[in-house]
Amino acid sequence: MKAVNILLLCILGAALLSTVLCDSSNGPDECCFQFFRNRLNKNLITSYYRTDARCATNGVILITRRARRICVDSKEEWVQNIVKSLEMKTL
């Protein structure tokens, strides 16, 4: 009887350990699934960063003065203008 209990405890421990080890934490941190469609005033944006290349869609995350993160399409011309102006400020 004790051997059966020890065996069951080992199986339970292995199952719990496998769920911890199989957690795929290697994925991207942030991806954009929907884009904000309206134009934003570039004076409201303080910084930006691009989404990870492993995301399904390439996007830009704009950060406002109030620390809001807004996903926008990197192909939009107004987004490219904001990114250029922010890059010019850092130079």
Protein Blocks (a to p, Z undefined) as FASTA:
>chain_A
ZZmmmmmmmmmmmmmmmmmmmpcckbcfbdcfbdcfbdcdfklpmbdcdddfkbmbdcdd
dddfkopacdddfkbmklmmmmmmmmmmmZZ
